[in-house]
Amino acid sequence: MEIVNPTPFAALPTVVSDLDGADLLVVMLKATYALDGAGGMVPAEAQREVALADAFTGEPGVSSLVYASDLAIRKGSTDVVLTGSAYPVRPGDREGDVGIQLGAAKASFRVFGEREWQAALGITRISRPMPYERIPLAYERAAGGTDASSSAEQDHDFDPRNPVGVGFRAKRSQQVVDASRLPNFERPDALIRSPEDRPAPAPVGFVAPGWQPRSAFAGTYDEAWMETRRPLLPDDFDGRFFDTAPPGLSVPGRLRGDEHGAALGVSPQGLLRFTLPGLSPSATAESRAKGALPVSLGLDRVVVDGDGGRHGEVVLVWSGGLRLPRDLYDLGDITITLN
């Protein structure tokens, strides 16, 4: 099984088990475009490789995702993910905004310089934000977290939407409020007013597989699964598990790939505008028994990275699956075509 890829982009085929255990050929094409600072974009000189595994900022399970695996099975939506850093409009700004819009996908959040709770004489207030120059977009700086401050383990708790975040307090927390940090990123419709608030995290990157809402779609791994399905996915597995974008940024039915987009607050140069390239790639798998078999590729993911390249980068990932009619030895070349 060899890939024939005349495009300037990265391509990779792999074979996985389909939901029912059948061999499924998955073909992925990943295109990295460099923004030119004037609304246009061209294929980047350095193309990012297809990723088959999640990449974390630190130890998996206790840190956020830098990049989610490009591999998905029977995905029916396009994820729009914003990565990079938050930048102020003017030097010395203490607050700002970050936002992304692409087709039906739209999200925004507030940015604050470093802040802390100040508690004295029974009064609790939020300190004035410090000026900021650049703040990495990471869930470690968004609302959420884990609270293991109690001496009783049963009182430990965490935010399932973002267990690595800032500010979460368990019901029986023993954390000291005074001088404790607040998130740098907050949703504008749920700004923190009290140390007890538990707002949803701002959409600052990929959602890890063990976090909500993705974990709710992973299925049930119980004794019945062990006896009847293992190593296949559970019967109640939901394909939305492969939606790695924050809630509201996965577009059902997929984007066409020619939409206009804009990103605010993620570049020192101001608003980033771009238009997706309008490509409709496809693939053909050669079967020694059945000849040429078409593989339809859909747009799985669009990543806008404000820190990529000189003026920012946009990364697009298409993929498609083909149930193998025989076995791996029946497959010949897999050819990528740009339409």
N, C-alpha and C positions, 0 to 999 in steps of 0.2 A: 504494500500500500504506500504509494508515493504521492506527494502533493505537487501539482503543476500550477505554479502561481506566477503569471506574467504581470501581475499588478505591483505597484511600489509598496504595498502594504504587507503586514504579517498575516500568515494563514497557518492553520493547524487543524488536522483531522484527528479524532480520537474515537475509540469505541468504548461505550459504557453499556450497562444493563438498562433496558427500558423499564417502565413501571411494572410490567408483567414478567420481567426476566429475559426478554428477547434481546439479542445483540442490536444495539442502536449506534449507527455511525453518526457522529456529530461533527460538522464542519464549521469552523469559526474563522472569520475574517476581521482583522482589527486595523483600523486606519487612524493614524495620528496626523492631525492638521495643525499647522502653525498659523496663528492669527497675525495679521500684518499691521494692526493698530489703526486701520482705516475701514474696518468692516469686512475685509476680504480674508481669505485663508487659502493656504496652499499645502500640499503634502509636506510634512516635516522631513528634514534630512535624516533625523534619527527616529525610526519607527519603533514604537513600543511593542514588545513581544506579547503574544497571547499568554494569559496567566491561567494555569490550571489549579492553582491553590490560592487561598486567602493569604494576604500579607497584613500583619498587624504592626502597630507602633512599638509593641513590646511583647511580653509573654501572652500568647493566646489565652483568652478567657478573662484576663484582667487588664486588657488594653483594647483600644479601638482599632477598627480596620483602616489601613492605609488604602488598600485596594481589594475588592472582592474578586473572587475567581470569575473568569469569563465563561466558564462552563455552566450551562443550564440545560435542563431536559424539558422540552415541550413548553417553553415560555411563551406567554401570550400578550406581553406588554413590553413597553420600552421604558427603561429606567433613565431618569435624568438626575445626575449627581454633580454637585458642585464641590470642588476641592481647591486647596491652595491656602490662602491667607486673607484676612480682613485688613483693609488699609483705610486710613482716615481721608476725608476730603481735603482737609487742610492740616498742616503741621500744628500740633498742640491740641487737636480735637480730643475730647474725652468720650464722646459717643458718636455712633454712626449707624449705618444700615448696610445690610448685604441682601441681595436678592438675585433670583434667577427666573427667567421666563423663556420657555421654549414650547411652542405649540400649546397644548392644553395643560402643560406642566408649569406651575407657578408657585413660588415660595419666597418669603422674606423673613428676616429676623433682625433684631436690634443688636448692636455691638457696644460694649462698655469696656473702658479701661479697667485696670485692677481696682477692686472694691472689697470692702469687708463690712461685716456687721459691727456696729458700735452699741454696746449695751451698758447703761449706767443709770442708777437711781430709778430703776423700773421702766426705763424708756429704751426701746430698741429702734435703731434707725440705720439706714444704709449710708456709708460714707460717700463722699463725692468721688466719682471715677477719676483715676489718674490718666493723664494723656497717654495715648498709645501710638506707636508707629507701625507695628505689624503684629497680628495675632494669628497663629496657625489655626485653621479650621479643623478642630478635633473635638470629639465628644468628651474628652477630659476637661474641656473648658465650657461645656454646656450643662444645663440642669440635669440632675440625677445623682448617682453615687451609691455607695454602700456604707452602712453605719453599723460598725461592730464595737461601738464604744461601751455598751453595757457589759457589766461583769457576768450577766446571765446570757448564755449563748442563745436561748430561745427568744430573746428580745432583739437579736440581730436582724437586720432587714436590708433590702436593697431595692432600687428602682429597676424593674425588669426591662424598661425601655432604654435605659442607659446606666448600667451598674458602675461605670467608670467615671461618672460625672461629678459635679460639684454641688453641694448644698443639701443633699438628701438627709433627712433626719428620721430615725425610727420612732415609733410611738413612745417608747420608753428610752429615748436617747439620753446618754450622759455626756454628749458633746457640749463643750462650752461655746455659747453663742458669740460672745465678745471676741472680736478679732478673727472670726472665721470667714473664709473666702466666699464670695458669690460668683456665679457664672459670668463669663465674658459675653456669652451669647444667650439671648432670650427671645421667645416668641412675643411679638408686639401685642397680641391679644391676651397674653397671660403673664404680664410682668410680675415679678416677685415683689410681694409687699410684706411678707412675714417669713420668719425662719421655718415655719411649719408648712409653707406652700410646697406643692409638688407638681409643678407644671411639666408638660411634655418637653423633651429636649428640642432645641433648635435643630433644623435639618442641615447639619454641618459635615455630611459625608456618607459613607456606606454604612448600612445597618448590619451588625454582626449576626451570624446565624443563630446564636443562642439568645438573642434579645427579642423582645416584642417589637413589632408584630410578627417577625419572621418565625420565631419559635412556635407560635400558635398553629402554623401551617405544616410543621414538620411531621405530624402524625403521632401515633401512639406506639411506643416501644415497650410493650409489656410482655408477660409470659406467653400470651397467645401469639404475639408476633415472633417471639423466640422459637416457638414450636412449629409455626405454620408458614412464616414469611421470610425469616432471616436467611440470607443477607439482603433480600429485596426490601424496598421501601414499604412502609405500612399501607394497608388498604385505605386508610383515611389521610394519607399524604396529600397535600394540596400544592399544586404547582406554583402558587403565589409565594411559596418559600423562596423561590429564586428571584423574587422582586427584592433587590438589594438597596433600592433607593428609599429615602425616608417617606413616610405616609404623605400622599398627595403628589409625589413626584414619579410615580409609576403610571404610565399612560396606557390604559387598556386598549387592545387592538393594535398597538404599535404606532409610532410616528411614521410618516411617509419617508422622511429623510431629506426633505428640501425646505424645512421650516426656518423662519427667521427666529433668532434668539438674542438675548441680551443678559449680561451679568453685571450687577452693580456692587461696588465696594470691595472687589477682589483684585484690583490692580491699582498701582500708584498713578496710572494714566487715566483713571476714571472709568466711565462706562465702557464695557466691552460689547460690541455688536458683531454679529456673525450670521451667516446663512449656511445651513447644512448643504452638502455638495449635490444632493439629488441623485445619488448612486443607487442602483438596484442590482447588487451583485447576486450571482447564482453559482452553483457548482454542479458538476457532473461526475458521477462515480462510475467507473468502468467495471462491469460484472462479466466475468468470463462466461457465465451461463446465460445472462440476459442482456448483455450489451450495455449501452449507455443508460444510466439511471439518473434522472434529474434530482437535485437537492435544492429545495427552495430555501433561501436565506432571508430571515427577518431581522429588523433592527432591534437588537436586545438592549442596547445601552448607549447613552451619550454622556460623556464626562467632560465637564468644562473645568479646566485647571488653570486658574489665573496665574499661577507661578510657573507654568510650563513654558519653556523657550524664552524668547525676548519679550513677546507681547501677550503670552498666554497660548494655550493649546486646547483643541477640541478632539476628543478621542471617540470614535464610533466603533461599535462591535456588532457584527451581524453573525447569526448562527442558524443552522437548520439541521434537522435529523432525518435519517433514512434507516428504516428497519432492514437489516440485512437479510436478503432472500435465502442465503445458504450459510456460509461461514466466512471467517476472516480470509481464508485462503482463496476465496472466490473473487476478492476485490483486487482491481488493478489500480491504475492511476486515478487520482481525483483532481479535476481541473477547475480552477476558479475563473469566472468570467465577470467583467464589469459591464453593466448595461446602462 
